[in-house]
């Protein structure tokens, strides 16, 4: 079996909608191109292999129900809906296929409202046989009433008033009325032969006070027939309605709806060809989709594992590179790899350099500022500021000068001058010497340990 | 048209189940591994920060070591020993010899030794002392002033006593 491309699975581009007017087939092909839909009449038996084929199950062969469930999560609400439907149906739910079309908060916001469509197995089987007889084997069996309303919503809802809208569909073998309001499907009714009284009874509850403004639309292959015109006139005069508007290309209205809904995925939620009736291609598609989803999940899982592996590898390499750098640097300090134990690089380098520092001190000494510089500076500034220097003791860390002066401000000037030159200077004033007009001082310079 | 497609068809779900199981396991394994890695991220980053800081300190030690090497190379380019301090003193103090004179030798790195000279003089000019220190520092290899004690006399610009200690590095063998 050949499969269409993956993109056509996820984003189908062609769909064919098949409507029946008695035994006559009305087939429309919808093609999505450049974000727009194009419809064209399709010749029977020329379906592209990748096209989705949709047909409608008639309103009289199916049912639609609005059910209200307690406000639950969508998954739980879906389960509850099945139970509620089982209670409402006059036949066992096991003998029918059903689908939840919409699941949203109910208008009163008290619960979850669900639109459910369904059909008995016998009706589905009969519909598939009748379609098969005219050469149609649909992948999707959409619901007629919902499809009619959906197409009106697509083509005419923009700018339309908020009130109830009716779409009357006339074919040679049936009449279907689909009703909705504010984009929401309400109900659908159908008759094998046009029964004006029944149609009046069905329409009346939906027509509000503004009868003159009630929008009702005419569609279907028999829309232009004289008999239809007569029925519409009776309805119009009996209900006081304005003339019905005929939709654009009324004959293919339902076929267009089926094709469009198949293409944009709406009909998959409304597909009654499910369970034992599921089309082989659809089953394959669903299966392949499941496989693709599982494969995507597997790929994501493997990507996560790969990401982790890549991170761990990168982290390992970065740590190893740093460790290698440390070892190489430590060896260049110690000069011997054996002196550098693993993970003690810094300790080994420090210890090695400490030893070398002691032994290299005499070699470094000529390249730092000599002690003659502060000595010269102290002698010069003392001479400038009229200070008498009596003794100086100088070693690597400090210079201490003792002396005396007549004017202590000279000491302050000297200290300021030496501080400006970059030495930490402290000056102490001593008591005046007996019998002399002199002040003793002690000048201390802290020399920076700029070497080594 | 046949109704084969209307009838249920059995399809083996084994590959799908296997794929889903594998996917679930892969995702779980991936998530667990990533969570484990994330939990170890902070210590890992701390380790890198510590190692980077260590590398910076080691680079600084390497530069320091290079300075030591450079200093030794410069000494190697100089004569094997500094000119005798005695002759420098003679030329600076107009033929006067120090009052006392001691010399000490201290072994250093292999092939080198440090010579330390301590001497004292009396009644010398301060200018002469400074000139002598400059001349000693200009010698190659230089004499480095280690310590110094000066005592001034009553006469201006004259030092009654000077005690200095110089050191120099010299080679022990040629």
Interface residues (C-beta under 8 A of the other chain):
Chain A: X125 X128 X129 X132 X135 X137 X275 X276 X277 X278 X279 X280 X281 X283 X287 X290 X291 X294 X295 X297 X298 X300 X301 X302 X303 X304 X305 X307 X308 X309 X311 X312 X315 X318 X319 X322 X323 X325 X326 X329 X330 X332 X333 X345 X346 X349 X350 X353 X356 X357 X359 X360 X362 X363 X364 X365 X366 X367 X370 X371 X372 X375 X376 X379 X388 X389 X390 X391 X392 X393 X394 X395 X396
Chain B: X1 X3 X4 X5 X6 X7 X8 X9 X11 X15 X16 X19 X20 X22 X23 X24 X25 X26 X27 X28 X29 X30 X31 X33 X34 X37 X44 X47 X48 X51 X52 X54 X55 X57 X58 X59 X61 X62 X64 X65 X67 X68 X71 X72 X75 X108 X109 X112 X114 X126 X130 X133 X134 X137 X141 X142 X144 X145 X146 X147 X148 X149 X150 X151 X152 X167 X168 X169
